[in-house]
Each structure stands twice: as C-alpha cells, then as structure tokens.
C-alpha cells in the first residue's frame, strides 16, 4: 500500500542511530506506511470524509490572489488541505507561470492543488462565447477559476470588464 503525496519521508535509520554497517539498517516497514495511511483517513473521516482546504490554520488558506505588481500570474497562499483523503501542504506562497491570454474569445482556466508533488498547476480551458472551467485532474483539488479575456493585460481579484479576474472555488474542510 502506498501513500500519495509527501506526507512523510522514509528513512533507513532508527531513532538516534548513527550510520552503521548495512546489516544493521532499519528499513521502512510497509506496516508503518499502512498505519499512517489509516490515520490520515480516520482524521479525514472525523470531518465528514470530504476533500477541502483546512481553513483557519494560516491566513488566507490556499487562497489564490493576483500577483503584485499585477500581471498575468497569480499567487497561491500557504495552507493545508485534504485531497483524496490524504494531507496536502503548501509551505510558502507559490507564484504560477504567466498565463497566455485567449486570442478571439474568453477562456476559463483552473488553478488546482496537486497531491502527487504538493504543488500547484494551472489547467487551461477552451475559448468559447460562454467559457467553463475544466474539471480538476485526478488527485487534484480546484482552488480558483481564472476568467481570461482577449487582449487583457492583467488578472484582477474582481470583475472589471477589461481584464481577467479570479473566482474562488476552494472547497472547505469540513464543509
């Protein structure tokens, strides 16, 4: 049984043991990994078993905000979440790569937290008269939709009829 994400780091050393001959290495036991996974699932179940941002642990838990100075990037604030019943943590603010504005029609992209690498990605949508955001990938949690307009020069926190803007879609845990 394998845990998803970076919830723990396997170590071949026993507590306070100095490096010794390979015959004495303390290898990670899969029973410990299974016990950790069970603990994570039980903790998650106490809140209803849902995925979401654990609100109130840090200021602006996993909130997506425009980068300063404003441009075509966004910043995801640090925070904790449960994704696929496993813990997820973003240690420090994460600034995304710049998005490319649409060419002829509006587009809606998705900012998502990815469990596998404990990082953040932007998934591009398709241009349309009535754009909709793409669905989150497996083992990912949606954080925000980014509404993009042709010819825009920046992403704002709110609608201004000219530039792109953010729509917060973070699920909260427990909801």
C-alpha positions in Angstrom: 0.0 0.0 0.0 1.5 3.3 -1.0 0.7 6.8 0.3 0.0 9.6 -2.1 1.8 12.9 -1.9 4.6 13.9 0.5 3.0 13.2 3.9 6.2 11.6 5.3 9.7 10.8 4.3 11.0 7.2 4.5 14.2 6.8 6.5 16.5 3.8 6.8 17.8 5.0 10.2 16.4 4.1 13.7 15.8 7.0 16.1 19.2 8.4 17.3 21.2 5.7 15.5 24.4 6.7 13.9 25.3 5.4 10.5 26.4 1.7 10.8 27.1 -1.3 8.6 24.4 -2.1 6.1 23.5 -5.3 8.1 22.0 -3.1 10.8 20.0 -0.7 8.6 16.4 -0.2 9.9 14.4 -0.5 6.7 10.9 1.1 6.4 8.2 -1.4 7.2 5.1 -1.3 5.0 3.0 -1.8 8.1 4.1 1.7 9.2 3.0 3.2 5.9 -0.3 1.4 6.1 -0.8 2.6 9.7 -0.1 6.2 8.6 -2.5 6.0 5.7 -5.2 4.6 8.0 -4.5 7.5 10.5 -4.9 10.1 7.7 -8.1 8.5 6.5 -9.5 8.4 10.1 -8.6 12.1 10.7 -10.3 12.9 7.4 -13.4 10.9 8.3 -13.8 12.9 11.5 -14.6 15.9 9.3 -17.0 14.0 7.1 -14.6 12.3 4.8 -14.6 15.2 2.2 -11.7 16.9 0.5 -11.1 20.5 1.1 -9.0 23.3 2.5 -8.5 23.1 6.2 -9.5 26.7 7.0 -8.2 28.8 9.8 -4.7 27.3 10.1 -2.9 30.1 8.2 -4.1 33.5 6.9 -5.8 33.0 3.5 -5.5 29.2 3.5 -4.7 28.3 -0.2 -6.3 31.4 -1.4 -5.5 32.5 -5.0 -4.7 36.2 -5.4 -3.3 38.3 -8.2 0.5 38.7 -8.2 1.8 42.1 -7.2 2.5 44.1 -9.3 -0.5 42.8 -11.3 0.3 40.9 -14.4 -0.6 37.5 -15.9 0.4 35.5 -12.9 -1.4 34.5 -9.7 -0.1 33.6 -6.2 -1.5 30.8 -4.1 -1.1 31.4 -0.4 0.2 28.7 2.0 -2.2 26.3 3.7 -3.3 22.7 4.4 -5.9 20.6 2.7 -7.2 17.1 2.3 -7.1 15.7 -1.3 -8.2 12.2 -1.9 -8.3 11.8 1.9 -4.5 12.5 2.1 -2.9 15.6 3.6 -1.6 18.3 1.3 0.5 21.3 2.4 1.8 24.3 0.6 4.6 25.8 2.8 5.1 29.2 1.2 3.3 31.5 -1.3 3.6 30.0 -4.8 3.6 32.2 -7.9 2.4 30.5 -11.1 3.9 30.9 -14.5 2.2 33.6 -16.6 -1.0 32.5 -18.4 -1.4 33.2 -22.1 -4.5 35.4 -22.8 -7.0 33.9 -25.3 -6.9 35.0 -28.9 -10.5 35.6 -30.0 -13.0 34.5 -27.3 -12.9 34.4 -23.5 -11.5 31.3 -21.7 -11.6 30.0 -18.2 -8.6 28.2 -16.6 -8.4 26.2 -13.4 -5.9 26.7 -10.6 -5.5 23.3 -8.9 -3.6 21.9 -6.0 -1.9 18.6 -7.0 -1.4 16.0 -4.4 1.3 13.9 -6.1 4.0 16.6 -5.8 2.4 19.0 -3.3 2.5 21.7 -5.9 0.0 24.0 -7.9 -0.8 23.9 -11.6 -3.0 25.8 -14.0 -5.1 23.7 -16.3 -6.2 25.6 -19.5 -9.8 25.7 -20.6 -11.1 26.3 -24.2 -12.1 29.5 -25.8 -15.9 30.0 -26.1 -18.7 32.6 -26.0 -19.7 31.0 -22.7 -16.5 29.5 -21.3 -16.5 27.0 -18.5 -13.5 25.8 -16.4 -12.1 22.4 -17.0 -12.6 19.7 -14.3 -9.8 19.1 -11.9 -7.4 16.2 -12.6 -7.3 13.0 -10.5 -5.8 13.6 -7.1 -6.1 17.4 -7.5 -8.4 20.0 -5.8 -9.7 23.1 -7.5 -8.7 26.4 -5.9 -9.9 29.1 -8.3 -11.2 29.7 -11.8 -9.4 32.4 -13.8 -11.6 34.2 -16.3 -9.5 35.4 -19.2 -10.4 37.9 -21.9 -8.7 38.5 -25.3 -6.3 41.5 -25.1 -6.2 41.5 -21.3 -3.0 42.7 -19.6 -3.6 41.6 -16.0 -5.5 39.3 -13.7 -7.5 41.1 -11.0 -9.2 39.9 -7.8 -12.6 41.1 -9.0 -14.5 41.7 -12.2 -13.6 45.0 -14.0 -15.0 44.4 -17.6 -11.5 44.7 -19.1 -9.0 42.3 -17.5 -9.1 38.7 -16.3 -10.4 38.0 -12.8 -10.4 35.3 -10.2 -13.3 33.2 -8.9 -12.7 31.4 -5.6 -13.8 27.8 -5.7 -11.9 26.3 -2.8 -13.9 23.6 -1.0 -13.6 23.9 2.8 -12.9 21.0 5.1 -15.1 20.2 6.9 -17.9 21.9 4.9 
